[in-house]
C-alpha cells in the first residue's frame, strides 16, 4: 500500500518537474503575449496615476495659494475702519465688499507695510477688486497737507468767540443737518454730558432758564463721519470742552483763587473773549471783570457793550458798533444781558471762548484796575485804575483813530 503511494507520488513529481523544464525553455507564444499585455497595462495605469497625482497636486497648490487681484480696481465703495481694527478685521471687511480677493492677501500686505499700524479709524472710499497692497496704500495715502486722501468725513472749523446760533449755522452748512436739529439737541444739556456742578452759581443769581448751551461748544476743528447726527456732534464739542477745562483744572482753580463757581468764571472767559482783541490782554480784562463784579465797585455794573449786543443777536437783531448803540438800548431793563443797568455778571456766557480766554479766567493777575479799552489799531488794550487815567487813555485812543468814547 505504501509502495503504491510512493510510486504514485514519484511519478507525479517527475511529471511536474518535466513540465517546469518545458516552460523554462521558452513557453508558448500565447503565454508571452499575455505577459506583455499585462506589462503594458501596468505602465498605462502607473502613468495615469502619475498624471492624476500631478493634477491633484496642482489643485492642492491652487487651493493653498494666496488669492489676490492684480490691478488698481474699478468703481468705488465706502468701508468703515473701526477703532481697534487690526489687519484681520480690516481684511475681512474688505473681502465682504469685494475690495480685495482674500483676507490673507490683505493681511500679508498689511504686515509687510511698516506704516500699516497707523491706519486711522473712519470711513474710506476704496475701489473694488484692488490688489491687496494697493488697498493698504489707499488707507494710508495723504496729500501735501498730511490729510488722508481717501478718508470720507466732514471737516468743520469753529472759531473762538462765535455764539451758539453761529455755531449751529456753521455746522449745518458743513453737515447739511438742519439748524433746528442742533437747537433741539442743545435744549437738553444733561444729554450732552454737562456735569451738574456747571449748572449753579455762587453769586446769588439764578441760572438762566431755559439753560443755554452757550459757552460749552468748544472752538476747534472737527471731523465728523458720514451719518453723524446733531446730538452726537454737540456731544463731541461739549466733550472737547470738558477735556480742555479738565486739563486746565479750571473748576478747581477759579474756586480756590477767586471763590467763584466754574459757571461764573466761564461767563468771565466769554466776556474776555469778546472784549480783548489780543489773547495777551484777556487775563487783564478778566481781572477788571472780577474787580467790578465782586469788589468794591458802585452797583457792580460791568457796563459792557458786548453784553447788550449779545441780546440783540439772540433775539434776531443785528449787533451794532459801540457808537451805534442808542441810549434806549443801553438803558433797556428788558434786556437781561444789559450790564449797564443790571449788576454783576450777565445770566450766562455770551459766546464760546477758546483756550486763551479760559486760561485768562483762571490766571487773572492781581490788580486794582477797573477800566480797560482798546488803545490802538494794533488791538492792544490799556488798563486803568482811576477814572481820570481811563479818560486819558480814551483821548489817546481817539487820537489813534480807534475810539469814539467820551469822558
Secondary structure, DSSP 8 states (H G I E B T S, - for coil): -HHHHHHHHHHHHHHHHHHHHHHHTT--HHHHHHHHHHHHHHHHHHHHHHHHHHHHHHHHHHHHS-----S--EEEEEEEE-TT--HHHHHHHHHHTTSSS-HHHHHHHHHH-TTGGG--SEEEEEEES--HHHHHHHHH-B-TTS-BSSEE-EEEE--TT--HHHHHHHHHHHH---HHHHHHHHT-GGGGT--GGGS--SSS----SS---TT-S--SEEEE-TT--HHHHHHHHHHHHHHHHHHHTHHHHHHHHH---HHHHHHHHHHHHHH-SSGGGHHHHHHHHHHHHHSS-GGG----HHHHHHHHHHTT-----GGG--HHHHT-TT-TT-TTTS-SS-SS-SS---HHHHHHHH--------EEEE-STT--EEEESSHHHHHHHHHHHHHTT------
